[in-house]
Amino acid sequence: MKKLFTALMILLVFSVSGLAFASDVELSWKKALVYTPGAFFSKSTEGLTLDKKYPVVIYMHGCTGIYHQHDVAWAKYIADMNFVVVMPDSMARNGRLSNCDPSRRGGTNIFPQAYEYRQEEIKFALSQLKTEAWADEGNIFLMGHSEGGIAASQTTASAFKGIIISGYTCNNPSNRQMHGIHAPKNIPILAIAYLDDPWRKGKVNEGRCIDKADGRQVTQVDLVGSYHDTFSNSNAKNAVTTFLKDNLEK
């Protein structure tokens, strides 16, 4: 009887956790930062009105949250190309913890459900964009850096005009949630990463996304150096500019 009671309690805990997991994804959207053409400061998704429909980039931040010197820099850069950039905030979710340790440039497995969270956030952002008058549904792109790049590589959503994977290699044979590219094969992909990125170099996730293309149209931009963040590299910026312009539906 005692064992049965314990088993039922464990089941209840997991059920309640599952409900919380399923219901608080909206917080990532409510707390998202939005960058619009010509505006220096970010806006909120709540009550946002714009003068017309704009192409949109959903930008997924890395494992420690939205990093202003890198993620916001990318958002402003892309917004200046006449896009709206929406940055869902995964860290706004209840009980959300970082799943990495920047000091040792690697994962911690403290919050392994992070990968599921990021997929939920992508799907929720897409569902919300369908209700926004300012979003051009025919021109929605996905970009992610580091943990966000993992999320971008693993999405199965078919709504994107293109996907940009920054600071990730699409390789991790020891973890199926981080390995390969799962997007439909008709979606073009841009992958940008440093060849000697210390988060990847000499580790199980070393490699290149193009080697996991499996028939997909993948453009690989290899950056020379041992850095992780990509924004400061002019080749990375030029590649993103070209990719977005080439895949934008007129």
N, C-alpha and C positions, 0 to 999 in steps of 0.2 A: 504493500500500500504506500509506504514511504517513497519507494522508487517511482511509483506511478505519479504521486503528487509532485515530486521533483521534476519529472519529465513534463508534466502539464504546465508547471511554472515556467520552465525554460521555453516551451512553445509559446506561452502567453507573452513572455518578454520579447521574443523574436517577432511575434505578430504585431505588438505595439510599436516596436522599433521600425518594422516595415511600414506601418501606417505613417509614422513620423517622417520616415525617409521619403515616402511617396508624396507627402503633402507640403513639405517646406521648400520644394524646388522653386516655388514662386518668389522666395526671398532673393534668390540670385538675380531675378529679373527686376524686382522692385528696387534693389540696391545697385543695379547696374549703372555704370557711367556711360553717357552717350555723348559722342562728339559729332558735331554737325558742321557742314561747310561754312567757313568764314567766322566761326565762333572760337574764341580762345578757351573759354571755360566749359566744363562738362555740363550736361543737362541730365534730367531724370527721365526715365521711361514713363513715369506717371504724368498724364496730362500733357504730354509733348505734342505740339502742333507745329507743322512746317508748311511752307508755301506751296509745296508740290511733292510728288513722289520722288524718292531718291533711291539709288542702288544702296545696298546695305552690306556691311561686313560685320559678322558676328566674330568678336575677338575673344579667345579663351586664354586667360592669364596662366602663369606658371604655378608651381606648388605652394608658394608662399603668399599668393594673392596678387592684386594689381600693383605692379611696380611702376611708379610714375616715370622714372628715368628711362625706362625701356618700353613698357606696354603702352603707357599714355603717349609717349613719343611716337610710337607706331600709329596709334589712333589718330593723333593730330595730323600726322603726315598723310594718312589715307583720306581723312576728312577733307583735306585741302585739294584732293583730287575729285571733289564733288560727290563723296560718299557720306552716308551716315554710318558711324561705327558704334556698335553696341557692345559693351564689355560686361557680360554677366559676372557677378561677384560671388564666386563659389564659397568664399570665406564668410559670407553673410548668413549661411545656413546654420541651423541650430546644431551645436556640438561639433561643428566642422573643425578639424585639426589639419595642420600641414602634414603631408606624408613624405617630407624630405628634410634633409639637413644640409643647408648650403655650405656649412663649414667643412664638411667632408665630401661635398658634391655628390650626393647620392640619396637614394630612398631610405626610409626608416621602417616602413610597413606599420607605422603607428596608426594609420588611417587607410587601410587597404581598400575600403569602399570608395575611395576618391575617384577611381576610374569609372565606377558606375554613376557616381554623382555627376561627373562631367558630361556623360552621355545624356543623362536626364536634363541637364541644363541646356544642352544643344537643342534637344527636342522641344523643350518648353519655350526657348527663345524663338524657334521657328513657328510654333503654334501662336505665339503672341504677335509676331510680325504679320501674320495673316489677318489680324484684326486692326492693324495700324494703317491709317489713311496715307501716312507719309512713306510707307515702305513699298518699293517696287518689287513685288513678289517674283517677277521674272529675272531679277538681278540680285540674288542673295548669295554672298560668298561666306566662306568660313576660314578664319585664320586662328592658329593657336601656337603658342610658344612653350617649349619645355613640356611640363605636364599638360598644358593646353595643346601642344603639338601632338602629344600622344592621343589626346581626345580627338583631334582633327584627323589623325591617321586611322582611328578606329570607328568613326561614325559610319553608319550604313544609310544615312538619310540621302534621299535622291533629289532634294530640292535645290542643291547648290549648283551655281554656275561654275564654281571653281573652289579649290581648297588649297590653302597655304600652310605648310608645316614648317615651323621655325624651331631650330635648336633640338630637333629629334631625328632619329635615324630610321625609324620604322622597324627596328630590330630589337628583339628580346626573346629568344627562343625559350627562356625559362619561365616566361609569363605570357600566357595567351592573350591577356588583356592589353598587352603592349606590343604585340608582334604583328608585323605585316601591315597591309593597307586594306581596309574593309569597305571603302566607298565603292559605289557602283562604277563599273569600268568606263562609262561614258563621261565621267566627270574629270576634267583636267586638274592636275595637281602640280604645285610648285613646292619643292623642298629646298630649304636653305639652312646650312649648318656649317660650322667650322670643322675642318678635318681633324684638328687636335683638341677639340672640345674636352676639357678635363672631366666633364660629367659623363663622357662616353669613351674616351680614349683608353684602350686596354681593358675595357670592361665587357660584360656579356652583351651590352646593347651597342657596342661599336658597330659601325656599318654605314650604309647609305640607303635612303628610301628608294632610289631608282632600282636598286637590286631586288626590291620587293614589288616592283611594278605589276608583274603578272598580267601583262597585256594592257595596262593602263597607260594613259598619256602623262608621264611624269617628267617634269623638267627639274633637273638637279643642279643646284648652284653650290659648288664647294668653295667655302671661304678659307683662305689661308690664315692660320693662326691658332692659338690655343685659348679661345674665348668661348663664351656660351651665349651671351646676348648678341643679337644680330643687327639691331637698329643702327648702330654707329658705322656700319660698313656700307660704303656707297654702292658696291656691287649688289648687296642685298636689297637696298632701296630701289635701285634701278630695275632689278628683277621683279619686285613686287609691283612697281609702276607698270611695267610692260605686261605682266601677267593679267592684272586687273583690266587694263585697257583692251588687251587682245580678246578677253573672254566676256567682256561686257556686251550684252545684247542691246543693240541700238534701237 
